[in-house]
Amino acid sequence: MKKIIVCIPIFLLLSLTLFPMVVVSEQNGEDDYVIEDRRWDVKLFGLFPNPAQFLFGSVDFISVSFEEDDDQPDDLRVTMNLRDLSKLLPEFDSGYTVSWWMNNIHYCLVVHRLPSNQISQFVIGHSDEYTDDIVQWTDCDGVFDIEQNCIKWTVSKEVIGNPSPFSHLTSIYATTFVRKIYDSRSGADLFKDLALNAKSFTDYVVKY
């Protein structure tokens, strides 16, 4: 009986010591995936099954990652990986967004693939404190890489509140949509890939 009583605390101490090491390793590896989504899950209005999934590879996102580089510590890079960006959807506007919260402010990255197959300006928006509505948009750098099936935003940390090391970006969420444009100012989102049924979510911890 004494041996059992002694072994249990030792096991618990080892578990508590090793577990944080595993979590830090997963969050701070070369690919810091904050969302891992399911494939073939673009839905009508984001709600109803879509039997024509093969047409929507360009808006079927599969993961989102956040990255920093010690050579450029003042920038944050966000990458959305998609199933097949070569799948064109003529006459439709395709939208791609990644959002998060930090210090009670909502931030949102956006880019559009226009019906003409042109790529819009990459932008980052932010809300006022404690509100969800974006009140200001700022241009940022970005790459729409069809060959690698990914979209990349590069954002100056100055634009996102100058987060200090170990700050947490929380409630990270991603959305893609296919929108039919009726005129220059209105449209309707017909198909969406929402992160509601993603395989996994996690916060991002700022490194630099």
N, C-alpha and C positions, 0 to 999 in steps of 0.2 A: 504493500500500500504506500509506503514512503517513497518508493521509486516512482510510482505513478504521479504522486503529488509533485515531485521535483521535476519530472520530465515535461509536464504540461506548461509551467511557466517558461521553461527554456524554449519550447516550441513556439510559444506565443511571441517571445522576444525576437526570435529569428524571423518570424513572419512579419512583424512590424518593421523590422530593419530592412528586409528585402523588398517588401511591397512598394514603398515609395521609389526605390531604385528602378523598378520595372516601369512605373508610371512616368517618371521623368524621361526615361529612355525612349518611350513611345512618343512622347510629346515633343522631344527635342532632337529627333533623328533628322536625316537629310530630307525626308518627305514628311512634313507635319500635317497629316490629314486631319482636318477638323470635322469633315462630313464624308462619310462613305455611303453612297446612295445605291439603290437597286437599279439594274438595267431593265430596259423594255417597259418602262412605267410612265410614259407620257400619256396623260388622260384628258379626255374631253372635259373642258372647263375645270380641269384639275380634280375631277370627281369620278367620272364614268370611264369604264374600260374602253380601250381603243384598239380594235383589231388590226389596224394598219400601222403597227409599230415600226415596220421596216422603212416607212417614209420619214420618220421623225428622229433619225439618228443625230441630226445636228442640234437638237434641243434636249437630248436625253443625257443629262449630266450624270457622271458616275462617281466623282469625288471633288472635293475642294481642299486645297492645302494653303497654308500660310508659311512664308519663309522670310528669313533675314540673312544678311551676309555681313560678316565682320569687316569686309572691305567697304561696304556701304551701309553703315549702321543706322543712318538717318532715313532709310527707306524700308517700307514693308511691301512684299510681293505676295499677291494672291493669285492662285491658279485654279481654274475650273477645268476639269478633264471631262470630255464628252465622248459619246460612243462613235460618232462619225460626222465630223464637221463638213465633209464633202457632199453630204446630202443637201441639195438645194431645195428651198421652198419658194419658188417664184410667186410673185404677187403677194407675199406675206412678209410682215415684219417679225423678225425673231429677236427676242429680248433675253438678256442674261444679267442676273443680279446676284450679288452676295452682300449680306448685311450683318451687322453685329452691334452690340452695345458696349460702351465703356464710360464710366463715370456719369451714368444716367443720361447719356447722349446716344442717339441712334445714328449709325453710319451706314451708308449704302453705296456699293459700287455698281455701275450700270454700263452696258454697251449694247448697241443694236446692230443687227444685220438687216439692212433695209431691203425693200422689195426689189430695188435695182441691183442688189448684191453688193452694194457699197457698205462699208463699215463706218458706223457713226463715231463721234468723238468718245473716248473713254472718260468717264466722269466719276467723281466721288462726292456724295452729298452728306449733309449732317443736319440733325434736328436741333431745336432748342432743348434745354435741359428738361427732362421728365416728359417730353412729348415724342410722339412717333412720327409726325409729319416732317418731311425734309424741307428745310427753309432756304438752304443755299447749296449750289452745285459748283464744283471746281474741276477744271480739266486735269487729267492725269495721263501718264504714259500707259501704253498698253500694246499687246500683240494679239492678233487673231490668227493663230497658227493652224491652218487647215491640215498640213501634213502631219503634225503631231497631235491633232485632235484636242487642242487646248486653247484656252483664252487666259491671258495674263495681264493683270493690272499691277502697276508699280506706283506706290503712293508715298509721298513725303510724309513722314511722321508729324511734321509741323501742321499738316492739314487735318490730322486726326487726333488733335489734342496733346501732342508730344508725350505719348505714354512712356513711363519710366520702366526700366528693367523689372521684370516680375509682375507687371500690370497684366490683368486678365481681360481679354476680349471675350465677351460672353454672349449667349443667345445667338450664336452664329447660325445663319439661315441662308439657303440658296433657292433660287427660283429661275426657271426658264419658261418662256411662253411663245406661242405663235399667235400673232394678232393680224386680223384682217383690217386694213386701213380703208375707211369709207371716204374720207377726204383728208385734207392736210392737218386736221386737228382732232379727229375722233377715230376710234377703233374699238374692236371687241376682242378680248382674249379668248381664243377658241380652244387651244390645247395648252396644257401646262405640265411641267415636271416640278412638283413641289417636294421639299425635303421632309414632308410630314411622315413619309414611310421609309426614311433613310435607315440603313443598317446601324449606323452609329453617329453620335455627335460628341464633341468635346470642346471645351474652351481652348483658346490659344493664349499661351503665356509669353509675353514679350521678352526677348533675350537681351537686346542692346539698348 
